[in-house]
């Protein structure tokens, strides 16, 4: 009976040692998974930070191009307005020249008719 108790105690101590070993392996595995997840999370954060920087850079470039286009459009509108004003002035000059040429033509015709 003492031998059975001794075997029982030995088995219990071996079982306790095995359970401690198993729990240690489980803790190490959990810790390894946590570290791997943490490393993956860190890499993901770095990748997202790079992506955010790239998108910000592109957004700034687009904004700069938009302002440049706005300035170009504004200058084109001003140039168009000057050309339209010049064209209107040319039309006024044309109508004035038509009136002058009509007057000169009638004066010349009248002078020729009065000439003996």
C-alpha positions in Angstrom: 0.0 0.0 0.0 2.8 2.3 0.8 4.3 1.5 -2.6 1.0 2.4 -4.3 0.9 5.7 -2.4 4.4 6.3 -3.4 3.6 5.6 -7.0 0.5 7.7 -6.7 2.6 10.6 -5.3 5.2 10.1 -8.1 2.5 10.1 -10.7 0.9 13.2 -9.3 4.2 15.0 -9.2 4.9 13.9 -12.7 1.4 14.9 -13.7 1.9 18.3 -12.0 5.2 18.8 -13.7 3.6 17.8 -17.1 0.8 20.2 -16.5 3.3 23.0 -15.7 5.2 22.2 -18.9 2.0 22.3 -20.9 0.9 25.5 -19.3 4.3 27.0 -20.0 4.1 25.9 -23.6 0.6 27.4 -23.9 1.8 30.7 -22.4 4.8 30.8 -24.7 2.5 30.0 -27.7 0.1 32.7 -26.6 2.9 35.1 -26.1 4.4 34.2 -29.5 1.0 34.8 -31.1 0.6 38.1 -29.3 4.1 39.2 -30.4 3.4 38.1 -34.0 0.1 39.9 -33.9 1.8 43.0 -32.5 4.5 42.9 -35.2 1.9 42.5 -37.9 -0.1 45.4 -36.4 3.1 47.5 -36.4 3.9 46.7 -40.0 0.3 47.4 -40.9 0.4 50.8 -39.1 3.6 51.6 -41.0 2.1 50.7 -44.3 -1.0 52.7 -43.6 1.2 55.7 -42.5 3.1 55.5 -45.8 -0.2 55.2 -47.7 -1.6 58.3 -45.9 1.6 60.2 -46.7 1.3 59.2 -50.4 -2.3 60.2 -50.6 -1.6 63.5 -48.8 1.2 64.3 -51.3 -1.1 63.6 -54.2 -3.9 65.7 -52.7 -1.4 68.6 -52.3 -0.3 68.2 -55.9 -3.9 68.2 -57.1 -4.7 71.3 -55.0 -1.6 73.1 -56.4 -2.7 72.1 -60.0 -6.2 73.3 -59.3 -4.9 76.7 -58.2 -2.7 76.9 -61.3 -5.7 76.0 -63.5 -7.8 78.6 -61.8 -5.2 81.3 -62.5 -4.9 80.1 -66.2 -8.6 80.2 -66.6 -8.8 83.7 -65.1 -6.1 85.0 -67.4 -7.8 83.4 -70.4 -11.1 85.1 -69.4 -9.3 88.4 -69.2 -7.7 87.9 -72.6 -11.0 86.9 -74.1 -12.7 90.0 -72.7 -9.9 92.2 -74.1 -10.3 90.5 -77.5 -14.1 91.0 -77.5 -13.6 94.6 -76.6 -11.1 95.0 -79.4 -13.4 93.3 -81.8 -16.3 95.6 -80.7 -14.0 98.6 -81.2 -13.0 97.3 -84.7 -16.7 97.0 -85.6 -17.2 100.5 -84.4 -14.2 101.6 -86.6 -15.6 99.7 -89.5 -19.0 101.3 -89.3 -17.3 104.7 -88.9 -15.2 104.0 -92.0 -18.3 102.8 -93.9 -20.0 106.1 -93.0 -16.9 108.1 -94.0 -16.4 106.2 -97.3 -20.1 106.7 -98.1 -19.8 110.4 -97.4 -16.6 110.7 -99.4 -18.2 108.7 -102.3 -21.2 111.0 -102.3 -19.0 114.1 -102.1 -16.9 112.8 -104.9 -19.9 111.9 -107.0 -21.5 115.3 -106.3 -18.2 117.1 -107.2 -18.0 115.2 -110.5 -21.6 116.1 -111.3 -21.1 119.8 -110.6 -18.0 119.8 -112.7 -18.7 121.3 -116.2 
